[in-house]
Each structure stands twice: as structure tokens, then as C-alpha cells.
């Protein structure tokens, strides 16, 4: 309906339709494409793990194939993946917890009292720069001479040597960002420095501690080189067991896909459970 006011036609105002801008639309398309690039391979691996071992080899693939758990039965029954899964889980959890028990006090000491000063920081960075493959031969000889080959304890010690500097490096920057006033108030009330760390600092730094622990667990969970050289059949971890599915007759595609899914599930579940700690833990320490 058109009205006339003072000789000029006036159209009634209606709701304006807001269309997304080209920039916003392009950003959403890029994000959707990136998500598909990440998710589709995972879905394809999962699909390959729930078809028969014969169908898993077919090219082009048979999308009408009925679900089948042959590959899962093979890795759990014939290959003993339950034992390898428990080995990896125990080593990962043990490494993560011990890294935090040692790394949290060390990072707090460096952040608050500048323990070791510049040489300590340079040494921490040097451990992250050194290629792990340069240590494999000396560690193998040391393990053979001490009788610790094929022992999970040696693997945990090696992972700690890499993970503790990583945890200290992350948490020292996180502790610097925490307010000193709360700690000073605790000291005034008669608390010891250890009590201040345990009662006041750890709860405030909990997001960063959880993030560091998760990364420490993931590093130990995914590590292959030292696990391949230093373990035997009984102490084998999941990454090494997966490589064992590549035989002279070829790669066992179905069981390999099932083992990949098995190895991915704990990390994915842990990430979703601790997602809010990961986001806040990785960002808080960088903001002062």
C-alpha cells in the first residue's frame, strides 16, 4: 500500500531481510570444507572397519555392503589388541601423571623464583629441539646393559624425559600470568610455599594443568619410534601393533582400519571431555 504525504509517495516500512555478506558466506564455506577434509577420512576409516575383510579391499568400494565385525574380531581375538591397548593406556596415563607431579612444582619454581635462570630455560628448549632419533641407539644400549629392554618402565622413563620439559615450558608461562596477590595473602596467613602451591595455585591453574596433562598423554600415546625399538611382544604398544598388520602379503586393510579407530577413540573422547580446559588452558597463559 502506498500513501501520499505532501505530494510525495511513501511506502510503509517493513522488515528488512538481512542476507549474509560475501565474506561471512565465504568463511563458512571454508570452515565447512575444512571440517569435511578432517571428518570424511575418519568416517571412511570407520566404515572400512565394519565391513568384511574381503569387502575392505574392493576398488571401487561396495557401498551396499552389510556391516560386519570380522576385522574387530581379528584384532581382538587373533592379534591380542586388548593387551596392546592396556599397555598404551597404562604408559600414557603413567607418563601424564608423573609429568604433572614433577613438572608442576618445577614450572612454579621457575615462574616465581627464576630457578636456574637463563641456562635452565635454554636447557628446556634444547630438549625440544633435539631430534629423538639421535638418542635411540644410546638408549637401546643402556636398556640392554641394564636388562630393561622389553620393559614398559624404560619406555615411561624415556617419555618423561621428553614430556617433563614440555610440561614445564607450558606451565611456567601459565604460572607467570596468575596474580601474585593471592599467593602473598596465603603466605601472610601462615601457609608454606608448598601449601600455597597445593591449595591456592593449583586450583587457579587447573585449566593449564589439565591441558598440559592431556598433551603429555597424547604424546606418549602416539609415540612410535622408541616403542618400536625398546619393546617386545608382551610390552608392545598400539602404534607398534598397528604396524604389525603390514605383512609380506600386503596391508590388512580392514584390521588396520579397526585398529586405527581403536587408537583414535580415547584421544577423541578425552578431547571432548576436557575441551573447555584445553581452550582456556592454551589461551590464558599467553595473555598478561
C-alpha angles and dihedrals in degrees: 000000000000123000130197120227119175092343093307124109116236125196118210115254115250135180114291117230112233112213121191115258120248090250093054092045091049091049091052091049091051091048092048092049091048091050091051091050089056101037102040096062089050091050091047092051090050091049090050091052094057100050127079118281090247094051091050089068096051118118115219090034122242105239092183094061115128119241115271133178098205092117093051092047089050097052094043097039109032100022100039096227091163089071092046091048091052090047092054092043093051093046092046095048093043092049093047095049095044091046090056095044090055101029100050096060091040093051092046091050092050093046097047106029102023091238110196090002117211098346090057092052092046090050091052091051091046091059089057093048096049111096110240092222090069089065100046098088096047090045091049091052091046092049092049093050093048095043093241097121113121087022124122091214092069089050092052091050091052093048090049090054089059101034101047094062088046092052092045091049093052098041098043090064089045094052092050088060093056118098114259093208093078092052092046090051090053092051091050089053089057102262119146120237090255091052090049089053094046100040104030112018101042094055091049092046095042096114091053092045092051091048092050091047093051093050090048090052093048093049091053093042094054100037113121113165101064092036090054095049102036104040134074133201095289097044097039118135129217098263090054092045090053091055088053088067089070103086137168088267091057139267116321095228100188097047090042090055092047091050091049091053090048091052094047099048099074093047093047092046092047091050093052093046094050098031096120091050091050094052096046093039095054096044104037095062092055095054120077 
